[in-house]
Structure formats: C-alpha cells, structure tokens
C-alpha cells in the first residue's frame, strides 16, 4: 500500500472510533484486492501487509465490561448486533457472552486476542461472525455446534495453516462467504481450488467466487433482504397502480372513441347537408329549365 493511503488510514483511525473502524475496512479491502491481483497464490510480502492493530489513542477494555457497556441496560435477548472489536478477551477465551443472546444475528470480535472458541455460547440465530486479526489456529468445530446458521465467517489475519483446520467448517451448511485472507493457509499450492472443493457450500472465498467475481457488499445484501421482506405491501401497491393505469388507459381509449365518433357524426351531417344543397340546386335548375321551356312554347303559339 502506498504511503499516502497508509497515512489516510492512520488519520482516520486516530480521529475517532468510527474512523478507526472505517480505516480497518478501507485497508482490508485494498490489501485483499492486492492479493487478488497477484492470483492469491503467493504469500503476502511485508510491503503488502497492513497493520490492523488498534491505535494507541483507543484504549481497550476487557470483553465482559465492554458487553455490559454495549447492552445499555437492555435485555440480552433484545440485541441483534454486537460489536466487541479491540476489547480484551480473558486468557484468549470468549468472556461475558452468554446463551441469553438468543436473537443475536451479527457478532464482531475483531482483534480481541482470541486463541480458542471453546467458550463461545450457543447463538442459534447468528448469521455473520467477524473474528479477524485474532490468534485462532483451531477449535473451528465449535462454530457448527454453537452457530449452525452462519452464512458469513471472517477468519482473516488468524493463524490458520492447514486445510484440515478448515475441514471443520463442512458442517456449516448455510455458509456462503468465508474469509481466510492473510492466513498462512493462503500460501498453499492451489489453495482456492482446494478450499472450494472441501467446502462446496461456500460461494465466496476471500471476497471472490470461483470465477473471480467480487462478492457484493454486506450492506447491499442487507438492503436487498429488507426489500424482499417488504415485498408484500409493495407488490400490492404495484398491482393497484397497474389497475389504475389500466383504468386510465381504458378511460382514455373510451374518450378517444367518443371523440372520433362525434367527429364522424359531424362529418356525416356535413356530408348530408352538402347532399341536400346539391339536390336543392339540381331541383332549382330543373324548375328553371321547365319555365324556359314553357316560355318557348308560348312564343311558338303566338
């Protein structure tokens, strides 16, 4: 990454917490594109790697306290999204997260120092899980047991080296997108082909499908899903609008027919008047000839 981009990312990170997360997203996408352009076969070189460690201006707190802060006196069952990025895990384990988060659909634990998922609670509705920039090297079998409905899993920047580690994800039947960017496993020969063969349910690996088409943004997918959820009322509205349009077209057609009919009637009346005028003129000429003939007969008699 060029120094100018690195400077912009660093400035975004240190300005505010939102900028920190935005900086992570920017640097991650740029670095991922760099790997894509190189065929994603060779290991990352130092100049391609981007440091995703939190800035010194963002002090971290322990995960359990962070969860309490994020709850804001709400019941855990009311939480659908939970972001715990840059907090401190307890000895590399998930801490403070319980089975009470029954409605949780999105969980982000980026750069929290995880080394194991053994204490991950049961999260049956979880669909998207962010675990990038941790120290995970195994225990992925816990995901299919605790989060069976995952569709998106980000494990980029972890210590995953072997295909046998990823094999534990075969039981995640709904998994569509998997990120292993910046893990040592990406340096294996025919890495992408092997992962796609091992996990046939996965459509996107490191942000690209088997044809090198880039995955759509997550936000766009969410908007599409929201649109599908609300398709009922929209469809009904469209039907009513179509009916109104059909009614308008019919009315316009009827009005046009009436106008044409009126014009036709007017033309017929004009034609009839012309015929009457012609008939009257012809009759007048006939009478004139008769008068002339009578005058000639009178002259002959004289």
C-alpha positions as CSV (number, residue, x, y, z in Angstrom):
1,X,0.0,0.0,0.0
2,X,1.4,3.4,-0.9
3,X,2.4,5.8,2.0
4,X,-0.4,8.2,1.1
5,X,-3.1,5.6,1.6
6,X,-1.4,4.4,4.8
7,X,-1.3,7.9,6.1
8,X,-5.0,8.5,5.3
9,X,-6.0,5.2,7.1
10,X,-3.9,6.1,10.1
11,X,-5.5,9.6,10.3
12,X,-9.0,8.1,10.1
13,X,-8.1,5.6,12.9
14,X,-6.8,8.2,15.4
15,X,-9.5,10.8,14.8
16,X,-12.4,8.9,16.3
17,X,-13.7,5.3,17.0
18,X,-15.9,5.4,13.8
19,X,-12.8,6.4,11.8
20,X,-10.9,3.5,13.3
21,X,-13.5,1.0,12.0
22,X,-13.7,2.8,8.7
23,X,-9.9,2.6,8.4
24,X,-9.9,-1.1,9.1
25,X,-12.5,-1.6,6.3
26,X,-10.5,0.5,3.8
27,X,-7.1,-1.1,4.5
28,X,-8.6,-4.6,4.5
29,X,-10.4,-4.2,1.1
30,X,-7.3,-2.6,-0.5
31,X,-5.0,-5.4,0.8
32,X,-7.5,-8.0,-0.3
33,X,-7.5,-6.6,-3.8
34,X,-3.7,-6.7,-3.9
35,X,-3.8,-10.4,-3.2
36,X,-6.5,-10.9,-5.9
37,X,-4.3,-9.1,-8.5
38,X,-1.5,-11.5,-7.7
39,X,-3.6,-14.6,-8.1
40,X,-3.9,-15.2,-4.3
41,X,-1.3,-17.9,-4.6
42,X,1.9,-16.3,-3.2
43,X,2.2,-15.4,0.5
44,X,2.0,-11.7,1.4
45,X,5.2,-9.8,1.3
46,X,5.9,-7.2,4.0
47,X,5.1,-4.2,1.8
48,X,1.6,-5.7,1.1
49,X,0.8,-6.3,4.7
50,X,-1.2,-3.7,6.5
51,X,-1.1,-3.3,10.3
52,X,-4.6,-3.6,11.7
53,X,-3.6,-3.2,15.3
54,X,-5.7,-0.6,17.2
55,X,-4.1,2.9,17.6
56,X,-2.7,3.9,20.9
57,X,-5.4,6.5,21.3
58,X,-8.1,3.8,21.6
59,X,-7.6,2.2,25.0
60,X,-9.2,-1.3,25.2
61,X,-11.3,-2.7,28.0
62,X,-12.0,-6.2,29.0
63,X,-14.6,-8.0,26.9
64,X,-17.1,-8.6,29.8
65,X,-17.1,-4.9,30.7
66,X,-17.5,-4.0,27.0
67,X,-20.6,-6.2,26.7
68,X,-22.1,-4.5,29.7
69,X,-21.5,-1.1,28.1
70,X,-22.9,-2.2,24.8
71,X,-26.1,-3.5,26.4
72,X,-27.0,-0.1,27.8
73,X,-29.4,-1.6,30.4
74,X,-31.2,-3.6,27.7
75,X,-32.0,-7.3,27.9
76,X,-29.5,-9.5,26.0
77,X,-32.5,-11.1,24.2
78,X,-33.2,-7.7,22.6
79,X,-29.8,-7.4,21.0
80,X,-29.5,-8.3,17.3
81,X,-26.0,-6.8,16.6
82,X,-23.0,-6.7,19.0
83,X,-19.6,-5.2,18.3
84,X,-16.8,-6.0,20.7
85,X,-13.8,-5.1,18.5
86,X,-10.5,-4.3,20.2
87,X,-11.6,-5.4,23.7
88,X,-9.5,-7.8,25.8
89,X,-10.5,-11.5,26.0
90,X,-9.9,-13.4,29.2
91,X,-6.9,-15.6,28.5
92,X,-7.8,-15.9,24.9
93,X,-11.3,-17.1,25.5
94,X,-14.7,-15.5,24.9
95,X,-15.8,-13.8,28.1
96,X,-19.1,-12.3,29.2
97,X,-21.1,-13.6,26.2
98,X,-23.9,-16.0,27.2
99,X,-26.8,-18.1,25.8
100,X,-29.1,-15.2,26.7
101,X,-28.3,-13.5,23.4
102,X,-30.9,-15.6,21.6
103,X,-31.7,-13.0,18.9
104,X,-28.1,-12.1,18.0
105,X,-27.6,-12.1,14.2
106,X,-24.3,-10.2,13.9
107,X,-21.3,-10.5,16.2
108,X,-17.9,-8.8,15.7
109,X,-14.9,-9.7,17.8
110,X,-12.0,-8.2,15.8
111,X,-8.6,-8.1,17.4
112,X,-9.6,-9.2,20.9
113,X,-6.8,-11.8,21.3
114,X,-8.8,-14.9,20.9
115,X,-6.9,-18.2,20.8
116,X,-9.9,-20.5,21.3
117,X,-13.7,-20.7,20.7
118,X,-14.3,-23.3,23.4
119,X,-16.4,-20.8,25.5
120,X,-18.5,-19.5,22.6
121,X,-22.1,-19.7,23.8
122,X,-25.0,-21.1,21.7
123,X,-26.2,-18.4,19.2
124,X,-28.8,-20.2,17.0
125,X,-29.7,-17.1,15.0
126,X,-26.2,-15.8,14.3
127,X,-25.6,-15.3,10.6
128,X,-22.5,-13.1,10.4
129,X,-19.4,-13.6,12.6
130,X,-16.3,-11.4,12.4
131,X,-13.2,-13.0,14.0
132,X,-10.4,-11.3,12.0
133,X,-7.0,-10.4,13.5
134,X,-7.0,-12.9,16.4
135,X,-4.7,-15.8,17.2
136,X,-7.1,-18.7,16.3
137,X,-5.4,-21.8,14.9
138,X,-8.1,-24.4,15.6
139,X,-11.3,-25.1,17.5
140,X,-13.4,-24.2,14.5
141,X,-15.6,-27.2,15.1
142,X,-17.3,-25.2,17.8
143,X,-18.9,-23.0,15.2
144,X,-21.1,-25.7,13.6
145,X,-22.2,-26.7,17.1
146,X,-22.9,-23.2,18.5
147,X,-23.7,-21.2,15.4
148,X,-25.2,-23.6,12.9
149,X,-26.9,-20.9,10.7
150,X,-23.8,-18.9,9.9
151,X,-23.8,-17.5,6.3
152,X,-20.7,-15.3,6.6
153,X,-17.4,-16.0,8.5
154,X,-14.3,-13.8,8.6
155,X,-11.2,-15.5,9.9
156,X,-8.7,-13.3,8.1
157,X,-5.5,-12.5,10.0
158,X,-5.5,-15.6,12.2
159,X,-3.0,-18.5,12.5
160,X,-4.8,-21.0,10.3
161,X,-2.2,-23.0,8.3
162,X,-3.7,-26.3,7.2
163,X,-6.7,-27.4,5.2
164,X,-7.5,-29.9,7.9
165,X,-8.4,-26.9,10.2
166,X,-10.9,-25.6,7.7
167,X,-12.4,-29.0,7.2
168,X,-14.3,-28.5,10.5
169,X,-16.5,-25.9,8.6
170,X,-18.1,-28.6,6.4
171,X,-21.0,-28.9,8.8
172,X,-21.9,-25.2,8.4
173,X,-24.4,-26.0,5.6
174,X,-25.6,-22.4,5.2
175,X,-22.1,-20.9,4.9
176,X,-21.8,-18.8,1.8
177,X,-18.8,-16.5,2.4
178,X,-15.5,-17.3,4.1
179,X,-12.5,-15.1,4.5
180,X,-9.1,-16.5,5.2
181,X,-7.2,-13.5,3.9
182,X,-3.7,-13.0,5.5
183,X,-3.7,-16.5,7.0
184,X,-0.8,-18.8,6.2
185,X,-3.1,-21.3,4.5
186,X,-3.4,-18.9,1.6
187,X,0.2,-19.7,0.6
188,X,-0.6,-23.3,-0.1
189,X,-0.5,-24.5,-3.7
190,X,-3.9,-24.5,-5.3
191,X,-5.3,-23.0,-2.1
192,X,-8.5,-21.7,-3.6
193,X,-9.4,-24.8,-5.6
194,X,-8.8,-26.9,-2.5
195,X,-11.0,-24.9,-0.2
196,X,-13.8,-24.7,-2.8
197,X,-13.6,-28.5,-3.2
198,X,-13.5,-29.0,0.6
199,X,-16.4,-26.6,1.3
200,X,-18.8,-26.9,-1.7
201,X,-21.4,-24.8,0.1
202,X,-19.1,-21.7,0.0
203,X,-19.7,-19.3,-2.8
204,X,-17.2,-16.6,-2.0
205,X,-13.7,-17.2,-0.6
206,X,-11.7,-14.1,0.4
207,X,-14.3,-12.0,-1.3
208,X,-14.3,-13.7,-4.7
209,X,-16.1,-16.6,-6.2
210,X,-14.6,-19.4,-8.4
211,X,-14.9,-17.2,-11.4
212,X,-13.1,-14.3,-9.7
213,X,-16.3,-12.2,-9.4
214,X,-16.2,-10.0,-6.3
215,X,-18.8,-10.5,-3.6
216,X,-21.4,-7.8,-3.1
217,X,-21.1,-5.6,-0.1
218,X,-22.8,-6.8,3.1
219,X,-24.8,-3.6,3.4
220,X,-26.2,-4.0,-0.1
221,X,-27.2,-7.6,0.7
222,X,-29.0,-6.4,3.9
223,X,-30.9,-3.8,1.9
224,X,-31.9,-6.4,-0.7
225,X,-33.1,-8.7,2.1
226,X,-35.1,-5.8,3.7
227,X,-36.6,-5.1,0.3
228,X,-37.6,-8.8,0.0
229,X,-39.2,-8.7,3.4
230,X,-41.3,-5.8,2.5
231,X,-42.2,-7.2,-0.9
232,X,-45.8,-8.0,0.1
233,X,-47.1,-4.4,0.5
234,X,-45.0,-3.2,-2.3
235,X,-46.4,-5.8,-4.7
236,X,-50.0,-5.0,-3.6
237,X,-49.3,-1.3,-4.3
238,X,-47.9,-2.1,-7.7
239,X,-51.0,-4.1,-8.6
240,X,-53.2,-1.3,-7.5
241,X,-51.1,1.1,-9.6
242,X,-51.3,-1.2,-12.6
243,X,-55.0,-1.4,-12.2
244,X,-55.2,2.4,-12.0
245,X,-53.1,2.7,-15.1
246,X,-55.2,0.1,-16.9
247,X,-58.3,2.1,-15.9
248,X,-56.8,5.3,-17.1
249,X,-55.9,3.8,-20.4
250,X,-59.4,2.4,-20.8
251,X,-60.9,5.7,-20.0
252,X,-58.6,7.5,-22.4
253,X,-59.5,4.9,-25.1
254,X,-63.2,5.3,-24.4
255,X,-62.9,9.1,-24.6
256,X,-60.9,8.9,-27.8
257,X,-63.6,6.6,-29.3
258,X,-66.3,9.1,-28.3
259,X,-64.4,12.0,-29.8
260,X,-63.8,10.0,-33.0
261,X,-67.5,9.1,-33.1
262,X,-68.5,12.7,-32.6
263,X,-66.2,13.8,-35.4
264,X,-67.6,11.1,-37.6
265,X,-71.2,12.1,-36.8
266,X,-70.3,15.7,-37.6
267,X,-68.7,14.7,-40.9
268,X,-71.8,12.6,-41.8
269,X,-74.0,15.6,-41.0
270,X,-71.9,17.9,-43.1
271,X,-72.0,15.4,-46.0
272,X,-75.8,15.1,-45.7
273,X,-76.1,18.9,-45.8
274,X,-73.9,19.1,-48.8
275,X,-76.1,16.4,-50.5
276,X,-79.2,18.4,-49.6
277,X,-77.7,21.5,-51.0
278,X,-76.7,19.7,-54.2
279,X,-80.2,18.2,-54.5
280,X,-81.8,21.6,-54.0
281,X,-79.6,23.2,-56.6
282,X,-80.4,20.5,-59.1
283,X,-84.1,20.8,-58.5
284,X,-83.9,24.6,-58.9
285,X,-82.1,24.2,-62.2
286,X,-84.7,21.7,-63.3
287,X,-87.5,24.1,-62.5
288,X,-85.7,26.9,-64.4
289,X,-85.4,24.7,-67.5
290,X,-89.1,23.9,-67.2
291,X,-90.0,27.6,-67.1
292,X,-87.8,28.4,-70.1
293,X,-89.4,25.6,-72.0
294,X,-92.9,26.9,-71.2
295,X,-91.8,30.4,-72.4
296,X,-90.6,29.0,-75.7
297,X,-93.9,27.2,-76.2
298,X,-95.9,30.4,-75.6
299,X,-93.8,32.2,-78.2
300,X,-94.5,29.5,-80.8
301,X,-98.2,29.8,-80.2
302,X,-98.1,33.5,-80.9
